[in-house]
Amino acid sequence: MEAASHILRKKTALAASGRFKGFRPESEHTIRQPAPVAKDRKLEAMIEEWGRLHSPIGRYHDYTLGDMRRFGVSAWPASDIERFSLIMGQFESEERFPQKAGVFLNILMSASSDTRFVIHTAHLSQRIDFLGDYNSKEIVVKGDAGKDLGVRMKRGTIILLGDAGDNAGFEMKTGNILIIGNAASLVGNKMYGGFVYVQGDSGDKAGNCMLGGKLVVGGNAGAEIACYMHKGEIHIGGECGGLGYLVEHGILMARQKIYQGRVRIFPQTTLLEEIVEGLIPWR
């Protein structure tokens, strides 16, 4: 009986050793430390340049094209500028971040030899102002933009995949601004030329003081549209909250009709058809 028990224990031990023979005890060895992550010298250099941009009184909106050229940043490629836009969240606690961010990105794009750029803003809690100021290149913004998008554009195209703040297209000369979202008040303010398209709705005073160019709003527009408009065209796809002054040779197309000529002062609630002289049916 004892012999049989010994044979059984021996068979069991052999079976167990056969089942796990592929595994061996871990031998003692020195634990390897992870290799240090290589520093991104390009981003570090751009962060250093960011730190040098400082407006002592915070008037970043006073930066001119000449100021941008004199600032003296390196000529970074579009791919590095895009990467920098993705890390800008670390600066949001800085005073006047929206203004500084817009000016700095404009400086980078202006200094670059590339002509096409992608800027990311969707990850930010604050909207960036002044994007595309004095622009002459092609910019795609993935996210919302703050005030003064495409101000004083000379040429080129800005495609905004989000909503725009006040004053988009202010004093733009030529070029295109395509807003694939909504625009706040004063879109197309004092436009000299170019084309502004808003896929959604616009706020009050769209086309304010227009001197030329073409503004198209796919959705509804707010009140005081075309106020003090001199020249150019405004097309509203939806409802219009009311006109301001339509003067000189401006044209406003809204609610399936064209309104052309001089418009009197009117109560804001008055229907468009009742206040416009020289009504021309849509054709």
WOVEN-V367317 format. One record per backbone hydrogen bond with DSSP energy under -1.0 kcal/mol. NH is the residue of the N-H (numbers start at 1). CO is the residue of the C=O. If there is no record, write none. Layout:
BEGIN
NH CO
NH CO
END
This chain:
BEGIN
5 1
6 2
7 3
8 4
9 5
10 6
11 7
12 8
13 9
14 10
15 11
16 12
17 13
18 14
19 15
20 16
23 20
41 39
44 40
45 41
46 42
47 43
48 44
49 45
50 46
51 47
53 50
58 55
60 58
62 59
63 60
68 64
69 65
70 66
71 67
76 74
81 77
82 78
83 79
84 80
85 81
86 82
87 84
90 87
91 88
92 89
94 91
97 94
100 96
101 97
102 98
103 99
104 100
105 101
106 102
107 103
108 104
109 105
110 106
111 107
112 108
117 138
119 140
121 142
122 142
124 121
129 98
130 147
133 130
134 151
135 132
138 115
139 157
140 117
141 159
142 119
143 141
145 163
146 128
148 166
150 131
151 148
152 170
153 150
154 135
155 135
157 137
158 176
159 139
160 178
161 141
162 160
164 182
165 146
167 185
169 149
170 167
171 189
172 169
173 153
176 156
177 195
178 158
179 197
180 160
181 179
183 201
184 164
186 204
188 168
189 186
190 208
191 188
192 172
193 172
195 175
196 214
197 177
198 216
199 179
200 181
202 220
203 184
205 223
207 187
208 205
209 227
210 207
211 191
214 194
215 233
216 196
217 235
218 198
219 200
221 239
222 203
225 242
226 206
229 226
229 245
230 210
231 210
233 213
234 251
235 215
236 253
237 217
238 219
241 221
241 222
244 225
247 229
249 230
250 247
251 232
252 259
253 234
254 257
257 254
258 280
259 252
263 246
270 267
275 272
276 272
280 258
END
